[in-house]
């Protein structure tokens, strides 16, 4: 049984979360699926506000944004798995 790995990244442009499903057979890398996941407008607005006004970043605001980003990354991973036709098991 192959082991699969999911890679997730969002660059500084904050335009999307890019996801890849890969395996690493002996001596190589195999890409099985990719997915680009658009973030919600609400999360994007909060991120852009934080970048523009970093001094307004209190612990509560950062915690809320961290939770929202976690949900966005989870949605990207689940969409990748769904589109890959690979069992999540």
Backbone as CSV, one residue per row, in Angstrom:
resi,resn,N_x,N_y,N_z,CA_x,CA_y,CA_z,C_x,C_y,C_z
1,UNK,0.834,-1.173,0.000,0.000,0.000,0.000,0.888,1.249,0.000
2,UNK,0.596,2.170,-0.906,1.365,3.408,-0.998,1.006,4.357,0.132
3,UNK,2.005,5.097,0.582,1.756,6.175,1.531,1.607,7.448,0.728
4,UNK,0.584,8.214,1.054,0.324,9.479,0.385,0.544,10.622,1.376
5,UNK,0.985,11.733,0.844,1.231,12.911,1.649,0.505,14.094,1.019
6,UNK,0.000,14.975,1.864,-0.658,16.187,1.386,0.223,17.376,1.762
7,UNK,0.484,18.213,0.764,1.200,19.459,0.987,0.238,20.619,0.783
8,UNK,0.280,21.600,1.687,-0.606,22.762,1.617,0.221,24.029,1.785
9,UNK,-0.075,25.037,0.959,0.643,26.302,1.072,-0.242,27.445,0.594
10,UNK,-0.074,28.575,1.224,-0.680,29.813,0.741,0.441,30.836,0.713
11,UNK,0.700,31.384,-0.435,1.797,32.334,-0.571,1.438,33.719,-0.086
12,UNK,2.379,34.623,-0.228,2.180,35.997,0.230,1.105,36.731,-0.563
13,UNK,0.776,36.249,-1.752,-0.291,36.891,-2.535,-1.663,36.610,-1.939
14,UNK,-1.771,35.575,-1.125,-3.014,35.182,-0.453,-4.165,34.965,-1.437
15,UNK,-3.856,34.551,-2.654,-4.917,34.374,-3.647,-5.632,33.040,-3.511
16,UNK,-4.963,32.038,-2.936,-5.566,30.711,-2.786,-4.676,29.846,-1.910
17,UNK,-5.213,28.688,-1.553,-4.414,27.652,-0.896,-4.152,26.601,-1.960
18,UNK,-2.880,26.310,-2.203,-2.512,25.289,-3.169,-2.255,23.988,-2.429
19,UNK,-2.816,22.910,-2.977,-2.713,21.602,-2.329,-2.190,20.577,-3.324
20,UNK,-1.399,19.646,-2.827,-0.881,18.572,-3.669,-0.951,17.254,-2.894
21,UNK,-1.288,16.197,-3.605,-1.269,14.843,-3.057,-0.132,14.117,-3.751
22,UNK,0.827,13.649,-2.977,2.027,13.046,-3.561,2.407,11.771,-2.828
23,UNK,3.184,10.955,-3.511,3.829,9.800,-2.881,5.300,9.861,-3.273
24,UNK,6.104,9.139,-2.528,7.539,9.173,-2.746,8.084,7.754,-2.888
25,UNK,7.880,7.167,-4.084,8.444,5.842,-4.308,9.974,5.918,-4.319
26,UNK,10.609,4.800,-4.213,12.077,4.730,-4.201,12.683,5.631,-5.279
27,UNK,13.424,6.630,-4.815,14.159,7.476,-5.745,13.344,8.504,-6.505
28,UNK,12.149,8.857,-6.042,11.388,9.825,-6.806,10.212,10.415,-6.067
29,UNK,9.436,11.148,-6.815,8.221,11.784,-6.304,7.141,11.638,-7.360
30,UNK,5.960,11.234,-6.946,4.834,11.091,-7.865,3.695,11.994,-7.398
31,UNK,3.242,12.875,-8.283,2.123,13.761,-7.995,0.842,13.060,-8.444
32,UNK,-0.108,12.893,-7.525,-1.360,12.209,-7.843,-2.512,13.166,-8.115
33,UNK,-2.485,14.326,-7.473,-3.551,15.305,-7.679,-3.091,16.663,-7.157
34,UNK,-3.675,17.717,-7.727,-3.457,19.074,-7.235,-4.804,19.777,-7.147
35,UNK,-4.839,20.799,-6.314,-6.085,21.559,-6.146,-5.732,22.968,-5.704
36,UNK,-6.410,23.950,-6.258,-6.270,25.333,-5.820,-7.594,25.734,-5.170
37,UNK,-7.526,26.111,-3.917,-8.723,26.383,-3.114,-8.801,27.875,-2.792
38,UNK,-9.821,28.537,-3.304,-10.019,29.956,-3.001,-10.472,30.119,-1.558
39,UNK,-9.860,31.063,-0.855,-10.270,31.335,0.521,-11.549,32.165,0.527
40,UNK,-12.280,32.070,1.606,-13.510,32.860,1.731,-13.164,34.347,1.764
41,UNK,-14.090,35.155,1.303,-13.886,36.607,1.310,-13.680,37.126,2.728
42,UNK,-14.382,36.542,3.684,-14.254,36.969,5.081,-12.838,36.736,5.610
43,UNK,-12.283,35.542,5.326,-10.928,35.231,5.781,-9.910,36.112,5.066
44,UNK,-10.081,36.298,3.764,-9.174,37.163,3.012,-9.193,38.589,3.541
45,UNK,-10.370,39.109,3.819,-10.476,40.467,4.346,-9.764,40.583,5.695
46,UNK,-9.920,39.575,6.546,-9.263,39.599,7.857,-7.747,39.532,7.710
47,UNK,-7.264,38.723,6.788,-5.816,38.633,6.547,-5.265,39.955,6.020
48,UNK,-5.955,40.519,5.062,-5.497,41.788,4.480,-5.511,42.909,5.528
49,UNK,-6.513,42.905,6.385,-6.574,43.907,7.452,-5.386,43.734,8.395
50,UNK,-5.059,42.508,8.735,-3.941,42.226,9.632,-2.617,42.695,9.023
51,UNK,-2.433,42.458,7.732,-1.211,42.887,7.058,-1.117,44.414,7.024
52,UNK,-2.238,45.064,6.764,-2.255,46.523,6.670,-2.169,47.213,8.035
53,UNK,-2.672,46.537,9.076,-2.732,47.149,10.417,-2.214,46.171,11.479
54,UNK,-0.937,45.809,11.416,-0.426,44.781,12.343,-0.525,45.169,13.822
55,UNK,-0.531,46.445,14.137,-0.603,46.861,15.540,-1.983,46.613,16.146
56,UNK,-2.971,46.345,15.285,-4.316,46.055,15.778,-4.512,44.560,16.055
57,UNK,-3.463,43.786,15.888,-3.562,42.331,16.038,-3.469,41.939,17.496
58,UNK,-4.599,41.862,18.156,-4.635,41.385,19.531,-4.718,39.861,19.553
59,UNK,-4.534,39.311,20.717,-4.540,37.858,20.874,-5.861,37.249,20.415
60,UNK,-6.975,37.872,20.750,-8.280,37.341,20.353,-8.419,37.334,18.831
61,UNK,-8.059,38.441,18.189,-8.166,38.536,16.726,-7.261,37.495,16.042
62,UNK,-6.043,37.354,16.543,-5.128,36.360,15.970,-5.668,34.942,16.150
63,UNK,-6.247,34.664,17.303,-6.816,33.342,17.550,-7.981,33.037,16.620
64,UNK,-8.827,34.030,16.409,-9.970,33.845,15.502,-9.487,33.613,14.066
65,UNK,-8.483,34.369,13.641,-7.952,34.217,12.291,-7.230,32.880,12.132
66,UNK,-6.526,32.462,13.165,-5.851,31.162,13.134,-6.865,30.036,12.956
67,UNK,-7.984,30.114,13.655,-9.046,29.115,13.530,-9.655,29.138,12.132
68,UNK,-9.916,30.332,11.615,-10.489,30.454,10.261,-9.540,29.882,9.211
69,UNK,-8.244,30.177,9.351,-7.270,29.636,8.392,-7.176,28.112,8.502
70,UNK,-7.249,27.590,9.709,-7.246,26.139,9.889,-8.402,25.483,9.163
71,UNK,-9.558,26.104,9.231,-10.731,25.576,8.523,-10.547,25.667,7.008
72,UNK,-9.945,26.758,6.542,-9.691,26.920,5.101,-8.719,25.847,4.610
73,UNK,-7.655,25.605,5.369,-6.677,24.581,4.974,-7.302,23.189,5.018
74,UNK,-8.150,22.929,6.000,-8.842,21.640,6.065,-9.756,21.459,4.858
75,UNK,-10.473,22.509,4.475,-11.354,22.429,3.302,-10.548,22.167,2.039
76,UNK,-9.382,22.780,1.930,-8.519,22.541,0.764,-8.061,21.088,0.720
77,UNK,-7.660,20.543,1.870,-7.215,19.147,1.924,-8.354,18.191,1.584
78,UNK,-9.541,18.449,2.116,-10.685,17.570,1.830,-11.097,17.640,0.355
79,UNK,-11.053,18.829,-0.242,-11.372,18.968,-1.663,-10.348,18.234,-2.518
80,UNK,-9.068,18.311,-2.122,-8.017,17.586,-2.831,-8.255,16.087,-2.772
81,UNK,-8.538,15.574,-1.602,-8.794,14.141,-1.438,-9.997,13.728,-2.294
82,UNK,-11.050,14.523,-2.243,-12.257,14.207,-3.000,-11.987,14.163,-4.507
83,UNK,-11.204,15.098,-5.003,-10.927,15.154,-6.439,-9.900,14.122,-6.890
84,UNK,-9.169,13.548,-5.958,-8.072,12.637,-6.321,-8.510,11.210,-6.605
85,UNK,-9.676,10.831,-6.133,-10.172,9.449,-6.251,-9.329,8.467,-5.436
86,UNK,-8.548,9.000,-4.497,-7.767,8.167,-3.573,-8.544,8.103,-2.270
87,UNK,-8.636,6.922,-1.706,-9.375,6.749,-0.462,-8.731,7.564,0.666
88,UNK,-9.519,8.268,1.457,-8.927,9.020,2.580,-8.306,8.112,3.631
89,UNK,-8.603,6.832,3.588,-7.980,5.893,4.532,-6.521,5.735,4.236
